[in-house]
Amino acid sequence: MNHETETAMPAGSNARGVGLGRGGLVLLAALGAAGFAQAQSAAPAPSSDDTLTWKGITLYGIVDIGIQNQTHGAPISDYFVGGSAEVVQKNSNHAVTGVTPSNLSNSRIGLQGVEPIVGDWSGVFKLETFFNPQSGQISDALKSLVQNNGRPLGTFADPGNQSTNVDSSASGQTFIQSYAGVSSKTFGTITFGRQNTVLADGVAKYDPNYASQAFSLIGISGVTAGGGDTQNRRLDSSVKYVGMFKPAEGVGAHLSAQYKFNQSTGSANTAYEVSFGGDFAGLSVDAYYTKIKDAVALAALSSAQVATLSRPNTDPESLCPSATVPPTPGATCVAASASNALAATISDNTAIALMGMYNMGVLKFFGGYEHIKYSNPDTPLKAGFNVAAYTVAFVNKQSGDGSTFLHDKTLQVGWVGVRYTVLPELDLVGAWYGYKQNAYGTPTANALCSSSTPHAKEPGTCGGTETVVSFDADYRLSKRFDAFAGVMYSGVKDGLAGGLPYNTTDITTTVGVRFKF
């Protein structure tokens, strides 16, 4: 799974290029549409008197911390954005109880500003950092992966010593979001920089748990919000437009678009996303389309890969052999160490989604569906590029026989839920989430896709499912301080349980508090 909060597969890349291509045309069309309708800005709202605001600049933050028990988990990470994986993973081999960060919301601190320019136009910016309050560290999921490089997964008879290690776009950056732009109540908001994607905005809006990590599969896993891989839950070097049009009371329309530049030429490592929808009589619905080139899913190195990194450059099998030694044909010279190297799976991802909510006042009903297709990339990437401060030392085979996505992989994501405001201070939430994967392996691998095959030996390319059910309560003790408690069940079957040597289910119980300012 990619997490972002995010699963064991990520997306981020490093090829660089600038051409607009189809994605740029889509974005320009969206910007043109803004000139023909009235929009309400998605920029930060003007500050109220009790905010920490000085000359239009507001300091804000969230500290979210709790105590959690997993029936089948792994030791809690000081760096992964959620602390624990929250749902069952390959290394879920024993019960774990500890202090976890960012349960209802990502703990963060940030600055945002609004500066009037002319008419209803304002300049806007945001700088935001995620941190883990239980350890005092900047959230860095990739460090949780690196800390597990070379550690064996183990078996029931000989358990491994892995700790929680999950991919996420919260990868140790100083700022998880950093953007600036302009905003108009009439025409909408245009921003430039590293920012949440259009699809991630939709998941946060239409998830009954608002992308909570402790109680939502699509919150703890960035697969859905990232259009296939968690690194794409946020996009570097992107331009984004958001407009909300309200021609009459109770009626509205939404239009959003985003394009990621690759800082060079061609389409490699570019992305574009669009969404449109509307509101009517309490019903809100949005449709989404995303196309991501060279998405990158990251994982810790195996013991064999760590051994390869350690080989001297006089060894022909070294990742960076000396000039006097003939290298392995097709090998790429990569200078990396086990302290900063990772493995990657690269793909071109396409996603379509439909999400909705019906607001009846004290009752809110939520639902969504997303279809994700993973294909071999049109422009394969070689090892040696960086994601955040880490080097990708190994990549999957991306074309021809034996390539990872010789047959397209599809993942279907669905969810439904209800939020009941029992009292003005108390919300109760119940939700169901599900994944369904197709069988996309070779005929030899597909022959092992059987209920009679032990899940530890079943290929991960087999068709499979994951089911997550959660119940939780959030009580607002004051305007800025609330307490929460809840439980989440997760279970995997068939291909999504493939290669799991331990357990296929987990029950996670969490209680905690959250302070917002």
N, C-alpha and C positions, 0 to 999 in steps of 0.2 A: 504494500500500500504506500501511497505518497501521502505525506502529512504536511500540513501547513500549520497547517496547524496541525496540517496540515496533517504518508505511506511510503513504502519502501521503494517507490520509483519516483524520480523527480524530473524537473524540466528546467533547464537553464542552459544557455549555450554561449559560445564564444566567438563564432564566426562573425565578421563585421561587414556591413554594407548598407547603402542608403536608398536604393531605388524604391519608389512608391509602389509600383505594380498595382495589382487588383486591389490590395488592401488599402492603398492610398486613395484610389478612386472611390471606394466605399466610404472612406472617411470624408472625402470632399463632398460627396453626395449628402451625407448626414449634415455637414456644416451648412450646405446650401439650403437644406430643408428648414434650418433654424430661422432663416430670414423670412419665412412665409407664415410663421405662427408665433404666438406668444408663449414664452417659456418662463419657468421659475428656476432660478439658479440652484445648483447642487453644491455651491460653495459653502464654507463654514458660515453658519448663521451669525448675525451681529450679536455681540456679547451682551448678556444681561448683567445687571448690577452686581450680582454675587459671584461673577467669574473672576479669575485672576488675569485681568486685562489691563494693559498699559499702552496707550497710544495705538490702539487697534490690534495689538499683538496679545494673544491669549496663551497662557500656560495651562495645559490640561493633562490629565493622567488617570490611570486605573491601576489599583493594586488588588489582585485577585489571588487568594491563597486558600488551601483547604487540606483536609486529611482524607486519604483515599485508601481503600482496600481493593485489591484485585485477587480473585480466586486463582487465576492463572496469569502470571505476569513475569516481569523481569525487573531487576533493580532500577530504581528511578534515576533518571539522568539529571545532572546539574545544568545541562545545556539545551537539551531538546525542548522546544517551545511548550510542550504539554507536560514535560516531566516524565510521565508514563505514556505508553502507547495507547492506553484506554481500551483498545479492542484486542482480541487475540492475535498473536504474532507467532512467527517460527520459534522464537526463543521464550515463549510463555511456558515456563517449566515449574513454577512454584508460586505459592501465595505471597503477596507483597503488600505491606502496609507502610505508608509514609506520607510526607508532606509534598503536595503537588501545586504547581503554579498554574495560573491562567485557566481556570476551570469553566466559568461562565463566559469570561472575556479575556482576551490577551492582556496581560499586564503591560502597561506602556507609559511613556511620558513623551509629551510633544509640545510643539509651538505651532500655532496657526495664526494667520493674520488676514485682515480685510482692510484695504485702503481705497477710499473713494477716489475716482479719477475724473470722470465727466458723466453727466446725466446719471443713468442707473448702472453705469459700468464701474467696477472696482477691480483693483489688483488683489490677488489672493495667493497664499502659499501655505504649505504644511511641511513640517519636519517631525518625524515620529520614530521613536525607538522602542523595540520590544525588549523586555528583560524578565528574568526568572527570579521572583522575590524569595524563593526558598534557598537560593544559593548566592544571590546578588550578582549573577552573571548576565551579560548580554545574551539573549536567546540565539543559539547557534546550533541548529540541528546537524549541520555537517560535521561539527566537532564531535557530536555523539556518534556519528558513523566512524570517523577516524579513530576514536578511542577503542573501537571494536575491530579494527583491522587485524586480521590474522587469528582472531579468537574463534575457536571451534564452536559450532552450534551444539554439538554433543548429542547424547541420547538419554533415555530414562536410566539406563544402566550406568552411564558415565556422563552426567550433566555437564554442559559447557558453562563458561563463566561470562557469557555476554550480558551486558546491561542494555537498557532501552536504547535503541539506535534506529532512528526514523528520519527520512528525508523531509525537508521543508524549505520554503522560500525564506523563512526566518533563519538566515545562514550567517549570522555574525556581523551583518552590515551595521555601520554606525546608525544609519537611518533605514528602517524598513520601508518607509515612504518618504520621498523628498521631491516635491514638485512646486511649481509656480505657474500662474496663468492669469487669465482675466475672467470676470463673471458679470453677467447681466441678468436682471430679473426678467427682461423681455426676451433675450436671445439665448440664454443658457451659459454654460461654463466650459472653457477650454483650458486645459492644463498640460504641462510638459514636464517629464521627469520619470522617476520610479514611482509607480502608483498601483493601487489595487485594480484588477481587471474589471471590465463590465460584467463578466460572468460571476466573479467573486462578489460583486455588489448584489447581484441577484440572489445568490445563495444566502447571503447574510439577511436579505429582506424576506425571503420566502421559506426559510427553514423555521419550523415551529420553535426551535431552540436557538435561533439567531446565530447559528454557527458556533455554538458552545462546544468546547473540546471535550468536556467531561460527559456530555449527554447526547452528542450528535455525531453520527458517522461522517456526514459531509462537512462537519466542523473540524474534527480531529484529522480527517484525511483530506488532503488538498486535491485529490483526483478530480472531484466534481467541479470545484471552483477553479481549478487550473486547466480545465478542458482536456484532462487526460493525465497530466503530471503536475505535481505540487509546486515545482519551481515557477510555473506559469500562473500561479495565483496572483503574483505581482509581476509587472513587466518593467524592465529598465528601458531607458531611452524611448519612451512612448509619448504619444500625444493622444489626449482623450477629450471627448465631447460628451456632455450630459445636459439634456434639456427636458423639462417637465412642463407641459402645456395644459392650461386650465381654462377652456373657453367658457365654462359655466360651473356653478357650485355642484360638487359631487360628480363631476365629469372631468376626465383628464386624459392626457396621452403622454407617453414616455418615449424618448429616443436617445440612444447612446451609441457611441462608436469609439474604437481605440485602434491605434496602429503602432507597432513596435518597429523602430528602425534597427538595422544591424550595423550601422556606422561604417558601411563599406559599399559594395555593389552586389547586385543579384538579390535573390530571394532567400538564401540560406539564413536561418536564424531570425526570420521576420515572423510577425504574427499580426492578425487583425481579428477584431471582434465587433459585432453589431448586435443591437437589441432594439425591439420596439414593443409597445404594449399600451395599455390604458386602464382607466378606472371608471367604474360606473356603479352607483348605488351600493357601495361597500365591497364590490368585487374588483380586484386588481390582478391583471394577467400580463406576463411578458414572455416573448419568444426570443431565443438567442441563437447565434451562429458564430463559431470560432474556427479559425484555421491557424495552426501553429507549425512552423517549419523547424525541424531539428530540435524538438523537445528533448530534454535530457532528464532521465531518471537515475538518481545516484544511489549507490550502495557501498557498504564497507567492503574492503578487500578480503578475499579468501586467504588462507595460509599459503597456498601455492602462489598467489599473486604477490604476497609480501615477500616470499622467497625470491621471486624473480626480481623484485626491486632491489634486493640485497646483493645481487650478482655483480661482480666487478666488471668494468667495461672491457676487460680482456676476454670475457665470455661471449661467444656469438649469440647466446640467448638473452644477453643483457638487453634492457630497454634502450640503452644508449651505448652500443658497442664502440670501441675505438676505431679509428680510421683504418688501422692495420688488420682488423678482424672483419671478415665479410659478415654483414648482418643477415638475419633471417629475411628472406625475400618479403617485401611489403611492410617490413617493420618500420616503426616511427621512433626517432630518437626522443626519449622522454626523460627529463631529469626530474626525479621526484623521490621522496622518502615516504616511509610508512606513516610518518607523523603529519603529512598533509596531502596524501594521495587517496583517490577514490576510483571506483569503477562506475561506468555509465552505460545505460541502455538508451539508444537514440532512435527517435521515430518522428514521422510527420503525423500530427494528430488533427482530427476533424471532429467537432462536436456540435450537436444541435440540442436545444433544450426548450422546454415549456414549463413555466412555473406560475403558481397562482395563490391567492389568499382571498378569503371571504370574511369580512369584518362585520360581526353582528353586535359589536359593543363589548359585552362581557365575554363573548365567545369569538374566537378567531380560528378559522379552519385553513390549513396550509397543505399544499401538495406540489409535487414537481416530478419531472421525468427528464433524463438526459441520455443521449446515445452518443458514445465516443468510439471512434475508429482509429486504430493505430496501424500505420503502414511503414514499410521501409522508407527512409528519407530519400527525397529526390537528390539531395546533395549530402552524401555521407560525410561525417566528421571523423577526423583522425584523433587519436589520443594526443594529449599534450596541451589542450586548452584549459582555461581556468573557469571555475564557478565560484564566485566570491573570492576568498583567499585560498582556495584549494585547487589542486591540480588533478585533472582526470587522466589517470595513467593507463587505464584499460577501457576499451569500448567493445560493444557487441559487433558481430558481423552484420553489415547493413545492406548487403545486396547479394543476389545469386543464391545458389543452393546452400542450405545450412544457415541462411540468414534468419534473424529473430522473427521477422514479420513477413516471411515469404508468403504466408497466408495471413490476410488482415486479421488482427485481433479486434473484437468488439466488446465493449463493456456497457451494459445498460444499468442506469442508476434510477431508483425510484424512491419516493418518500411521501408520507402523509402524516398529519398530526393535528392536534388541537391545543390551543392555549385558553384556559378558563380563568378569568379574573374573578375569583371568589369574593375577594374584598378589594377595596382600592389599593391595599398594600400587598396583596397576595395573589400570585399567579401559580396555577397548576398546569403542567405540561405533560402530554403523552404523545409519543411519536414512534413511527416504524420507518426503518430505512433498509434498502436492499440493493445488492449488486448481483448481476447475472453476466457471466462471461461465456463466450463461445469456445469451442475447441478449435485451436488454430495451429496445432503442431503438425509434425510430419506423420505420414501413415504409421510409421513404427511407434511413435509416441502416442498417437491416438489409439493404437491397439491396447495400450495400458489403461485407457480411460474406462474403468469399470468399477462398479460398486464392490467387486470382490478384491480389488487391488488395495492393499493397506495405504492409508493416506500419506504415510511417510515415503512411499515409493511411487505414488501417482505423480505424473508430470504436471507442472504448473500450467502447461499449455492446454490441459483438458478443460472442458466446460465445467463451470462450478458456480456456486452461489455463496453470498454472505448475507446474513440477517442480523439486524440490530434493532432492539426495542428498548426504549427508555421512558422513565417516569421521574419527574423532578418538580420541586417547589422552590419558589423564590419569594422571600418575604422582605419588603422594604421597610427597614426599621427607621429610616429617615430619608431625606432627599438624596443623600450621597452614600449611605451605608446600607447594605442589604446582606441577608444571610440566605444560604441555599442548601438543599440536600436532594439527593436523587440516586437512582440506580440505573445501570445500563447493561444489558445482556448482548453479547456478540457470539455468533457461531458461523463457522465456515464449513462448506461441504465440497467434495469432489475436487476439481482443479484448483479452487481457491484454498483448499486445504492441502494441496500437493506439496510434498516436501516438508510438511510440519512433523517433526519427530516427537512432539509432546502432545499438547492438547488442541482441541478444535473448538472449544468454547471458553468463555470468560464472563464473569459477572463482576462489574466494577461499581463500587459504592463510594460516593463522595459527599462530604459536608464541608462547608467553608463560608468565607465572608468575602465581600468585595467593597472597596472604597473607591468612589469616583470623584474627581475634582476637575 
